[in-house]
Amino acid sequence: MIRAGIIGATGYTGAELVRILYRHPQVEISFLSSRSFVGEDISDVYPNLKGCVEQSCEEQNIDRAVEKCDVIFTALP
């Protein structure tokens, strides 16, 4: 299983990455970060992810992301 993280998960591109990676059979989403929604579940920000991805957004901390992930996507402006 590949542990994936998304920095900027609550923007349009980040949310699409969450949706795509959730459906991939060999990927586990292990890190989501957001500047605006720290501590909130991604499914509260994007209700279409309810029941699929129930994970809190963390602050943008590269060291923590590297610890938790095999691959990291950046979806920043």
Biopython code that builds the backbone (N, CA, C, O; Angstrom):
import numpy as np
from Bio.PDB.StructureBuilder import StructureBuilder

atoms = [
    (1, "MET", "N", (0.835, -1.171, 0.000)),
    (1, "MET", "CA", (0.000, 0.000, 0.000)),
    (1, "MET", "C", (0.887, 1.244, 0.000)),
    (1, "MET", "O", (1.838, 1.334, 0.776)),
    (2, "ILE", "N", (0.579, 2.179, -0.853)),
    (2, "ILE", "CA", (1.316, 3.434, -0.950)),
    (2, "ILE", "C", (0.617, 4.472, -0.078)),
    (2, "ILE", "O", (-0.580, 4.713, -0.229)),
    (3, "ARG", "N", (1.365, 5.078, 0.828)),
    (3, "ARG", "CA", (0.832, 6.131, 1.693)),
    (3, "ARG", "C", (0.998, 7.474, 0.988)),
    (3, "ARG", "O", (2.117, 7.898, 0.702)),
    (4, "ALA", "N", (-0.115, 8.136, 0.712)),
    (4, "ALA", "CA", (-0.083, 9.389, -0.035)),
    (4, "ALA", "C", (-0.551, 10.551, 0.817)),
    (4, "ALA", "O", (-1.402, 10.400, 1.694)),
    (5, "GLY", "N", (0.021, 11.712, 0.543)),
    (5, "GLY", "CA", (-0.386, 12.939, 1.213)),
    (5, "GLY", "C", (-0.665, 14.028, 0.201)),
    (5, "GLY", "O", (-0.120, 14.029, -0.902)),
    (6, "ILE", "N", (-1.521, 14.952, 0.594)),
    (6, "ILE", "CA", (-1.854, 16.069, -0.281)),
    (6, "ILE", "C", (-1.718, 17.354, 0.520)),
    (6, "ILE", "O", (-2.409, 17.551, 1.519)),
    (7, "ILE", "N", (-0.838, 18.208, 0.081)),
    (7, "ILE", "CA", (-0.671, 19.527, 0.677)),
    (7, "ILE", "C", (-1.539, 20.480, -0.146)),
    (7, "ILE", "O", (-1.346, 20.632, -1.352)),
    (8, "GLY", "N", (-2.485, 21.109, 0.521)),
    (8, "GLY", "CA", (-3.458, 21.944, -0.179)),
    (8, "GLY", "C", (-4.687, 21.138, -0.573)),
    (8, "GLY", "O", (-5.234, 21.322, -1.660)),
    (9, "ALA", "N", (-5.121, 20.246, 0.312)),
    (9, "ALA", "CA", (-6.187, 19.293, 0.000)),
    (9, "ALA", "C", (-7.571, 19.914, -0.145)),
    (9, "ALA", "O", (-8.470, 19.275, -0.691)),
    (10, "THR", "N", (-7.764, 21.140, 0.328)),
    (10, "THR", "CA", (-9.110, 21.703, 0.280)),
    (10, "THR", "C", (-9.358, 22.643, -0.891)),
    (10, "THR", "O", (-10.456, 23.182, -1.029)),
    (11, "GLY", "N", (-8.364, 22.843, -1.725)),
    (11, "GLY", "CA", (-8.594, 23.598, -2.959)),
    (11, "GLY", "C", (-9.195, 22.672, -4.011)),
    (11, "GLY", "O", (-9.341, 21.472, -3.779)),
    (12, "TYR", "N", (-9.539, 23.226, -5.156)),
    (12, "TYR", "CA", (-10.192, 22.423, -6.204)),
    (12, "TYR", "C", (-9.326, 21.229, -6.617)),
    (12, "TYR", "O", (-9.805, 20.095, -6.637)),
    (13, "THR", "N", (-8.068, 21.477, -6.943)),
    (13, "THR", "CA", (-7.180, 20.401, -7.390)),
    (13, "THR", "C", (-6.922, 19.399, -6.276)),
    (13, "THR", "O", (-6.922, 18.192, -6.517)),
    (14, "GLY", "N", (-6.705, 19.882, -5.070)),
    (14, "GLY", "CA", (-6.479, 18.993, -3.939)),
    (14, "GLY", "C", (-7.665, 18.088, -3.678)),
    (14, "GLY", "O", (-7.491, 16.895, -3.427)),
    (15, "ALA", "N", (-8.865, 18.635, -3.733)),
    (15, "ALA", "CA", (-10.075, 17.839, -3.509)),
    (15, "ALA", "C", (-10.242, 16.778, -4.595)),
    (15, "ALA", "O", (-10.663, 15.657, -4.308)),
    (16, "GLU", "N", (-9.919, 17.121, -5.822)),
    (16, "GLU", "CA", (-9.982, 16.124, -6.906)),
    (16, "GLU", "C", (-8.955, 15.015, -6.678)),
    (16, "GLU", "O", (-9.240, 13.844, -6.927)),
    (17, "LEU", "N", (-7.768, 15.382, -6.207)),
    (17, "LEU", "CA", (-6.760, 14.365, -5.882)),
    (17, "LEU", "C", (-7.249, 13.444, -4.768)),
    (17, "LEU", "O", (-7.042, 12.232, -4.831)),
    (18, "VAL", "N", (-7.886, 14.001, -3.764)),
    (18, "VAL", "CA", (-8.447, 13.182, -2.680)),
    (18, "VAL", "C", (-9.434, 12.182, -3.272)),
    (18, "VAL", "O", (-9.379, 10.991, -2.965)),
    (19, "ARG", "N", (-10.323, 12.662, -4.107)),
    (19, "ARG", "CA", (-11.343, 11.802, -4.715)),
    (19, "ARG", "C", (-10.721, 10.699, -5.561)),
    (19, "ARG", "O", (-11.137, 9.544, -5.472)),
    (20, "ILE", "N", (-9.739, 11.037, -6.372)),
    (20, "ILE", "CA", (-9.081, 10.056, -7.246)),
    (20, "ILE", "C", (-8.281, 9.046, -6.430)),
    (20, "ILE", "O", (-8.370, 7.842, -6.669)),
    (21, "LEU", "N", (-7.502, 9.533, -5.473)),
    (21, "LEU", "CA", (-6.663, 8.633, -4.681)),
    (21, "LEU", "C", (-7.484, 7.721, -3.784)),
    (21, "LEU", "O", (-7.098, 6.576, -3.547)),
    (22, "TYR", "N", (-8.612, 8.211, -3.281)),
    (22, "TYR", "CA", (-9.475, 7.380, -2.446)),
    (22, "TYR", "C", (-9.911, 6.121, -3.203)),
    (22, "TYR", "O", (-10.020, 5.044, -2.617)),
    (23, "ARG", "N", (-10.152, 6.262, -4.484)),
    (23, "ARG", "CA", (-10.643, 5.143, -5.297)),
    (23, "ARG", "C", (-9.532, 4.201, -5.775)),
    (23, "ARG", "O", (-9.816, 3.119, -6.288)),
    (24, "HIS", "N", (-8.289, 4.604, -5.612)),
    (24, "HIS", "CA", (-7.175, 3.764, -6.072)),
    (24, "HIS", "C", (-6.971, 2.611, -5.086)),
    (24, "HIS", "O", (-6.833, 2.841, -3.885)),
    (25, "PRO", "N", (-6.952, 1.388, -5.582)),
    (25, "PRO", "CA", (-6.877, 0.232, -4.684)),
    (25, "PRO", "C", (-5.552, 0.063, -3.946)),
    (25, "PRO", "O", (-5.493, -0.669, -2.959)),
    (26, "GLN", "N", (-4.492, 0.720, -4.399)),
    (26, "GLN", "CA", (-3.194, 0.547, -3.759)),
    (26, "GLN", "C", (-2.705, 1.805, -3.046)),
    (26, "GLN", "O", (-1.517, 1.941, -2.750)),
    (27, "VAL", "N", (-3.629, 2.716, -2.775)),
    (27, "VAL", "CA", (-3.264, 3.975, -2.109)),
    (27, "VAL", "C", (-4.054, 4.136, -0.815)),
    (27, "VAL", "O", (-5.256, 3.879, -0.758)),
    (28, "GLU", "N", (-3.351, 4.563, 0.203)),
    (28, "GLU", "CA", (-3.962, 4.954, 1.473)),
    (28, "GLU", "C", (-3.638, 6.428, 1.683)),
    (28, "GLU", "O", (-2.467, 6.806, 1.686)),
    (29, "ILE", "N", (-4.644, 7.256, 1.857)),
    (29, "ILE", "CA", (-4.412, 8.673, 2.115)),
    (29, "ILE", "C", (-4.017, 8.819, 3.579)),
    (29, "ILE", "O", (-4.807, 8.522, 4.476)),
    (30, "SER", "N", (-2.791, 9.278, 3.814)),
    (30, "SER", "CA", (-2.288, 9.331, 5.187)),
    (30, "SER", "C", (-2.026, 10.760, 5.680)),
    (30, "SER", "O", (-1.715, 10.951, 6.856)),
    (31, "PHE", "N", (-2.144, 11.751, 4.814)),
    (31, "PHE", "CA", (-1.887, 13.127, 5.228)),
    (31, "PHE", "C", (-2.650, 14.083, 4.323)),
    (31, "PHE", "O", (-2.533, 14.027, 3.099)),
    (32, "LEU", "N", (-3.426, 14.954, 4.937)),
    (32, "LEU", "CA", (-4.104, 16.028, 4.218)),
    (32, "LEU", "C", (-3.799, 17.327, 4.938)),
    (32, "LEU", "O", (-3.910, 17.403, 6.162)),
    (33, "SER", "N", (-3.421, 18.338, 4.196)),
    (33, "SER", "CA", (-3.181, 19.622, 4.846)),
    (33, "SER", "C", (-4.004, 20.710, 4.189)),
    (33, "SER", "O", (-4.373, 20.631, 3.017)),
    (34, "SER", "N", (-4.276, 21.727, 4.985)),
    (34, "SER", "CA", (-5.035, 22.876, 4.518)),
    (34, "SER", "C", (-4.637, 24.075, 5.362)),
    (34, "SER", "O", (-4.428, 23.950, 6.569)),
    (35, "ARG", "N", (-4.535, 25.198, 4.751)),
    (35, "ARG", "CA", (-4.244, 26.413, 5.493)),
    (35, "ARG", "C", (-5.507, 26.952, 6.165)),
    (35, "ARG", "O", (-5.444, 27.482, 7.274)),
    (36, "SER", "N", (-6.640, 26.817, 5.502)),
    (36, "SER", "CA", (-7.888, 27.416, 5.972)),
    (36, "SER", "C", (-8.747, 26.508, 6.843)),
    (36, "SER", "O", (-9.588, 26.998, 7.597)),
    (37, "PHE", "N", (-8.551, 25.180, 6.755)),
    (37, "PHE", "CA", (-9.456, 24.249, 7.429)),
    (37, "PHE", "C", (-8.722, 23.289, 8.370)),
    (37, "PHE", "O", (-9.095, 22.121, 8.471)),
    (38, "VAL", "N", (-7.695, 23.767, 9.050)),
    (38, "VAL", "CA", (-6.934, 22.936, 9.991)),
    (38, "VAL", "C", (-7.881, 22.407, 11.071)),
    (38, "VAL", "O", (-8.642, 23.165, 11.672)),
    (39, "GLY", "N", (-7.819, 21.098, 11.303)),
    (39, "GLY", "CA", (-8.639, 20.471, 12.330)),
    (39, "GLY", "C", (-10.018, 20.040, 11.865)),
    (39, "GLY", "O", (-10.723, 19.338, 12.591)),
    (40, "GLU", "N", (-10.411, 20.445, 10.677)),
    (40, "GLU", "CA", (-11.729, 20.064, 10.153)),
    (40, "GLU", "C", (-11.597, 18.833, 9.261)),
    (40, "GLU", "O", (-10.596, 18.663, 8.565)),
    (41, "ASP", "N", (-12.614, 17.980, 9.289)),
    (41, "ASP", "CA", (-12.628, 16.820, 8.401)),
    (41, "ASP", "C", (-12.814, 17.281, 6.963)),
    (41, "ASP", "O", (-13.574, 18.209, 6.687)),
    (42, "ILE", "N", (-12.115, 16.624, 6.060)),
    (42, "ILE", "CA", (-12.246, 16.954, 4.637)),
    (42, "ILE", "C", (-13.688, 16.760, 4.179)),
    (42, "ILE", "O", (-14.158, 17.466, 3.287)),
    (43, "SER", "N", (-14.393, 15.800, 4.789)),
    (43, "SER", "CA", (-15.781, 15.547, 4.393)),
    (43, "SER", "C", (-16.733, 16.639, 4.892)),
    (43, "SER", "O", (-17.850, 16.753, 4.387)),
    (44, "ASP", "N", (-16.312, 17.438, 5.868)),
    (44, "ASP", "CA", (-17.116, 18.589, 6.275)),
    (44, "ASP", "C", (-16.935, 19.738, 5.292)),
    (44, "ASP", "O", (-17.849, 20.535, 5.079)),
    (45, "VAL", "N", (-15.760, 19.816, 4.702)),
    (45, "VAL", "CA", (-15.476, 20.848, 3.702)),
    (45, "VAL", "C", (-16.105, 20.451, 2.367)),
    (45, "VAL", "O", (-16.668, 21.290, 1.664)),
    (46, "TYR", "N", (-16.003, 19.170, 2.025)),
    (46, "TYR", "CA", (-16.565, 18.625, 0.783)),
    (46, "TYR", "C", (-17.513, 17.485, 1.137)),
    (46, "TYR", "O", (-17.082, 16.338, 1.255)),
    (47, "PRO", "N", (-18.806, 17.788, 1.309)),
    (47, "PRO", "CA", (-19.776, 16.765, 1.724)),
    (47, "PRO", "C", (-19.861, 15.561, 0.788)),
    (47, "PRO", "O", (-20.299, 14.490, 1.208)),
    (48, "ASN", "N", (-19.454, 15.716, -0.464)),
    (48, "ASN", "CA", (-19.479, 14.569, -1.385)),
    (48, "ASN", "C", (-18.478, 13.486, -0.963)),
    (48, "ASN", "O", (-18.539, 12.370, -1.479)),
    (49, "LEU", "N", (-17.567, 13.786, -0.046)),
    (49, "LEU", "CA", (-16.597, 12.788, 0.438)),
    (49, "LEU", "C", (-17.068, 12.095, 1.716)),
    (49, "LEU", "O", (-16.370, 11.227, 2.240)),
    (50, "LYS", "N", (-18.258, 12.476, 2.226)),
    (50, "LYS", "CA", (-18.795, 11.823, 3.439)),
    (50, "LYS", "C", (-18.938, 10.330, 3.193)),
    (50, "LYS", "O", (-19.425, 9.897, 2.148)),
    (51, "GLY", "N", (-18.505, 9.554, 4.178)),
    (51, "GLY", "CA", (-18.581, 8.106, 4.066)),
    (51, "GLY", "C", (-17.418, 7.510, 3.288)),
    (51, "GLY", "O", (-17.245, 6.291, 3.261)),
    (52, "CYS", "N", (-16.631, 8.354, 2.664)),
    (52, "CYS", "CA", (-15.471, 7.882, 1.882)),
    (52, "CYS", "C", (-14.177, 8.235, 2.603)),
    (52, "CYS", "O", (-13.412, 7.354, 2.995)),
    (53, "VAL", "N", (-13.944, 9.518, 2.771)),
    (53, "VAL", "CA", (-12.724, 10.004, 3.416)),
    (53, "VAL", "C", (-13.127, 10.791, 4.654)),
    (53, "VAL", "O", (-13.653, 11.899, 4.552)),
    (54, "GLU", "N", (-12.881, 10.221, 5.804)),
    (54, "GLU", "CA", (-13.190, 10.872, 7.079)),
    (54, "GLU", "C", (-11.859, 11.136, 7.772)),
    (54, "GLU", "O", (-11.466, 10.409, 8.684)),
    (55, "GLN", "N", (-11.181, 12.169, 7.334)),
    (55, "GLN", "CA", (-9.854, 12.474, 7.857)),
    (55, "GLN", "C", (-9.735, 13.970, 8.075)),
    (55, "GLN", "O", (-10.211, 14.762, 7.261)),
    (56, "SER", "N", (-9.104, 14.354, 9.166)),
    (56, "SER", "CA", (-8.930, 15.774, 9.482)),
    (56, "SER", "C", (-7.777, 16.373, 8.691)),
    (56, "SER", "O", (-6.780, 15.710, 8.406)),
    (57, "CYS", "N", (-7.939, 17.631, 8.347)),
    (57, "CYS", "CA", (-6.874, 18.381, 7.693)),
    (57, "CYS", "C", (-5.897, 18.877, 8.749)),
    (57, "CYS", "O", (-6.294, 19.363, 9.808)),
    (58, "GLU", "N", (-4.640, 18.748, 8.445)),
    (58, "GLU", "CA", (-3.586, 19.202, 9.354)),
    (58, "GLU", "C", (-2.979, 20.486, 8.813)),
    (58, "GLU", "O", (-3.240, 20.881, 7.676)),
    (59, "GLU", "N", (-2.163, 21.133, 9.644)),
    (59, "GLU", "CA", (-1.459, 22.307, 9.156)),
    (59, "GLU", "C", (-0.377, 21.866, 8.171)),
    (59, "GLU", "O", (0.033, 20.705, 8.152)),
    (60, "GLN", "N", (0.067, 22.801, 7.368)),
    (60, "GLN", "CA", (1.045, 22.483, 6.327)),
    (60, "GLN", "C", (2.425, 22.345, 6.943)),
    (60, "GLN", "O", (3.146, 23.330, 7.103)),
    (61, "ASN", "N", (2.785, 21.125, 7.285)),
    (61, "ASN", "CA", (4.055, 20.819, 7.926)),
    (61, "ASN", "C", (4.769, 19.770, 7.085)),
    (61, "ASN", "O", (4.416, 18.592, 7.122)),
    (62, "ILE", "N", (5.760, 20.194, 6.336)),
    (62, "ILE", "CA", (6.457, 19.301, 5.399)),
    (62, "ILE", "C", (7.121, 18.141, 6.136)),
    (62, "ILE", "O", (7.050, 17.004, 5.670)),
    (63, "ASP", "N", (7.757, 18.397, 7.259)),
    (63, "ASP", "CA", (8.431, 17.318, 7.996)),
    (63, "ASP", "C", (7.443, 16.237, 8.420)),
    (63, "ASP", "O", (7.737, 15.047, 8.302)),
    (64, "ARG", "N", (6.286, 16.640, 8.908)),
    (64, "ARG", "CA", (5.259, 15.668, 9.308)),
    (64, "ARG", "C", (4.744, 14.899, 8.095)),
    (64, "ARG", "O", (4.525, 13.691, 8.176)),
    (65, "ALA", "N", (4.552, 15.579, 6.986)),
    (65, "ALA", "CA", (4.087, 14.916, 5.769)),
    (65, "ALA", "C", (5.095, 13.870, 5.305)),
    (65, "ALA", "O", (4.711, 12.765, 4.919)),
    (66, "VAL", "N", (6.368, 14.207, 5.341)),
    (66, "VAL", "CA", (7.415, 13.271, 4.920)),
    (66, "VAL", "C", (7.437, 12.045, 5.822)),
    (66, "VAL", "O", (7.655, 10.931, 5.344)),
    (67, "GLU", "N", (7.213, 12.234, 7.122)),
    (67, "GLU", "CA", (7.157, 11.109, 8.063)),
    (67, "GLU", "C", (6.039, 10.132, 7.734)),
    (67, "GLU", "O", (6.212, 8.919, 7.846)),
    (68, "LYS", "N", (4.887, 10.667, 7.325)),
    (68, "LYS", "CA", (3.685, 9.858, 7.171)),
    (68, "LYS", "C", (3.444, 9.321, 5.763)),
    (68, "LYS", "O", (2.561, 8.486, 5.568)),
    (69, "CYS", "N", (4.220, 9.789, 4.772)),
    (69, "CYS", "CA", (3.879, 9.495, 3.378)),
    (69, "CYS", "C", (5.041, 8.889, 2.588)),
    (69, "CYS", "O", (6.216, 9.125, 2.871)),
    (70, "ASP", "N", (4.660, 8.108, 1.600)),
    (70, "ASP", "CA", (5.625, 7.619, 0.614)),
    (70, "ASP", "C", (5.690, 8.579, -0.574)),
    (70, "ASP", "O", (6.730, 8.714, -1.218)),
    (71, "VAL", "N", (4.574, 9.238, -0.853)),
    (71, "VAL", "CA", (4.481, 10.200, -1.956)),
    (71, "VAL", "C", (3.627, 11.366, -1.481)),
    (71, "VAL", "O", (2.645, 11.180, -0.762)),
    (72, "ILE", "N", (4.014, 12.578, -1.895)),
    (72, "ILE", "CA", (3.275, 13.782, -1.503)),
    (72, "ILE", "C", (2.941, 14.580, -2.749)),
    (72, "ILE", "O", (3.804, 14.852, -3.584)),
    (73, "PHE", "N", (1.671, 14.951, -2.858)),
    (73, "PHE", "CA", (1.223, 15.820, -3.935)),
    (73, "PHE", "C", (1.075, 17.225, -3.377)),
    (73, "PHE", "O", (0.586, 17.412, -2.263)),
    (74, "THR", "N", (1.499, 18.208, -4.152)),
    (74, "THR", "CA", (1.267, 19.587, -3.751)),
    (74, "THR", "C", (0.225, 20.176, -4.686)),
    (74, "THR", "O", (0.346, 20.115, -5.910)),
    (75, "ALA", "N", (-0.790, 20.742, -4.077)),
    (75, "ALA", "CA", (-1.878, 21.362, -4.835)),
    (75, "ALA", "C", (-2.063, 22.781, -4.314)),
    (75, "ALA", "O", (-3.112, 23.145, -3.782)),
    (76, "LEU", "N", (-1.024, 23.551, -4.484)),
    (76, "LEU", "CA", (-0.998, 24.904, -3.958)),
    (76, "LEU", "C", (-1.146, 25.923, -5.082)),
    (76, "LEU", "O", (-0.808, 25.635, -6.230)),
    (77, "PRO", "N", (-1.652, 27.118, -4.754)),
    (77, "PRO", "CA", (-1.783, 28.150, -5.787)),
    (77, "PRO", "C", (-0.431, 28.590, -6.329)),
    (77, "PRO", "O", (-0.368, 29.453, -7.205)),
]
sb = StructureBuilder()
sb.init_structure("model")
sb.init_model(0)
sb.init_chain("A")
sb.init_seg("    ")
for serial, (resi, resn, name, xyz) in enumerate(atoms, 1):
    if name == "N":
        sb.init_residue(resn, " ", resi, " ")
    sb.init_atom(name, np.array(xyz, "f"), 0.0, 1.0, " ", f" {name:<3s}", serial, name[0])
structure = sb.get_structure()
